[in-house]
Amino acid sequence: KFPDGGFSLGALTPEANGNFIATGKLTFHGVTRELSFPVTITTDRKLFAIDGEALVDTREFGLPVIRKFVMLRVDPIVKVHFHLQGAAQNN
């Protein structure tokens, strides 16, 4: 029913340690929520890489807690890792 999700970046705020805080809106399972998480940006001036991870509570997106055999339960808080890489374009 909801095969796609997305994240729309609103801001990258620099921190004193050289990293950044990414803030934006995550849409998952048809629900949109604000999300902030730390990211690192590295470059060799030709390639740029953005890496980060965020904790997401799937219950905030209307998903049930998965339970099996009374004793087994899937943690509804998942850690999402991402890596974005791009090349600088020469003009």
CORMOZI-V970875 format. One record per pair of residues at least 4 apart in sequence whose C-alpha atoms are under 6 Angstrom apart, sorted by the first residue. I is the first residue (numbers start at 1). J is the second residue. D is the distance in Angstrom with one decimal. If there is no record, write none. Layout:
i j d
I J D
I J D
//
This chain:
i j d
2 29 5.2
5 27 5.3
5 28 4.6
6 26 5.8
6 27 5.2
7 25 5.6
7 26 4.4
8 24 5.4
8 25 5.2
9 24 4.4
10 23 5.6
10 24 4.5
11 22 5.9
11 23 5.3
12 20 6.0
12 21 5.6
12 22 4.7
13 20 5.3
13 21 5.1
14 20 4.4
15 19 5.4
15 20 5.4
19 40 5.1
20 38 5.7
20 39 5.3
21 37 5.5
21 38 4.5
21 39 6.0
22 36 5.5
22 37 5.5
23 35 5.7
23 36 4.3
24 34 5.7
24 35 5.5
25 33 5.5
25 34 4.5
25 35 5.8
26 32 5.5
26 33 5.4
27 31 5.4
27 32 4.2
31 61 5.5
37 54 5.5
39 51 5.5
39 52 4.4
40 50 5.7
40 51 5.4
41 49 5.6
41 50 4.6
42 48 5.8
42 49 5.3
43 47 5.5
43 48 4.5
46 87 5.7
46 88 5.3
47 86 5.7
47 87 4.4
48 85 5.6
48 86 5.3
49 84 5.6
49 85 4.4
50 83 5.7
50 84 5.1
51 82 5.8
51 83 4.6
52 81 6.0
52 82 5.6
53 80 5.3
53 81 4.3
54 79 5.7
54 80 5.3
55 78 5.7
55 79 4.6
56 77 5.5
56 78 5.4
57 76 5.6
57 77 4.3
58 63 5.6
58 76 5.3
59 63 5.0
65 76 5.9
66 73 5.8
66 74 5.4
67 72 5.7
67 73 4.4
68 72 5.1
//
